[in-house]
């Protein structure tokens, strides 16, 4: 899993003018890479309960979500596409991680993602 996150994930960041046109090659390539990384996130988080939680959270949240996916999300214009992407990321998160949290709080690794959602 660690090797996949470190060596296989690549989400290019193009100028907004290059990706605003959803039919452009840059936009299509960036989208494919984003969804590939979301699939990897989902697969990594499925190991929760089998692999130690701190390992899963480090690889899935600290490395994959915060390093790659969040950058792409921040460069996605607000709208239905952005909402769909955020929903897919949230759907990957194991519910049990949130059971003992107080209302209005979150996991430390999710602070930046939560701030993005609030904006």
Secondary structure, DSSP 8 states (H G I E B T S, - for coil): -HHIIIII-------HHHHSSTTSHHHHHHHHHHHHHHHHHHHHHTTBTTB-HHHHHIIIIIIIIIIIIHHHHHTS-SSHHHHHHHHHHHHHS-GGGGTT--TT---GGGHHHHHHHH-
